[in-house]
């Protein structure tokens, strides 16, 4: 082939894309899906955020009403049970839902009373007097500990609720209700103290005249994003990661409002 023929073929040749239309349709759908991901992700994050907010506000709105209603019901139910006019379910005077609600309020009140003895002003000045590197390491350690506490704490509280409401006709294989309650109280107090340290450290980073700590903390999130963006997740793991991101967004939002 001559040079002129080669140039003519390159200038006038056509693209036969219809011979492989399925592959090109798939690529187009992938591109559209990629463009829809930010909007769909924000919709999921917004839904999860308000779901977390609903669970958070439930503790301060409906939970006291449920406990008050449970106490009133127990008071009015006791005479009928005593005279045999009311038959208890599973041989219990108090219903399982009432037990769980009262234990939730008990843990909240006891941990709030214990947290009232923590001097936050002294804690703030102690953290503020530390160097930038120490605060950066402290914040990372607190963040890792918070995730460990979150994973362990839910199982601890669920075990306490099941121990308190387990049917009496079953063989019980546990260490007792009081040890479970003490373990759950210790967890809630330690996790609350950990969140207080995290909020104080973040407050020091924001209010400090030296913005190096805040910059390092923000760059740490990009490092974490870099480690996750090239990993391949299946649907179940991706859903768990998304739920974790929702909880972390609500957690950081609450810390910024403290």
Buried (B, 14 or more C-beta within 10 A) or exposed (E): EEEEEEEEEEEEEEEEEEEEEEEEEEEEEEEEEEEEEEEEEEEBBEEBBEBBEEEEEEEEEEBEEBBEEBBEEBEEBEEEEEEEEEEEEEEEEBBBEBBBBBBBBBBBEBBEEBBEEEEEEEBBEEBBEBEBEEBBEBBEEBBEBBEEBBEEBEEBBEBBBEBBBBEEEEEEEEEEBEEBBEBBBEBBBBBBBBBBBBBBBBBBBEEBEEEEBBEBBEEBEEEEEEEEEEEEEEEEEEEEEBBEBBBBBBBEEBBEEE
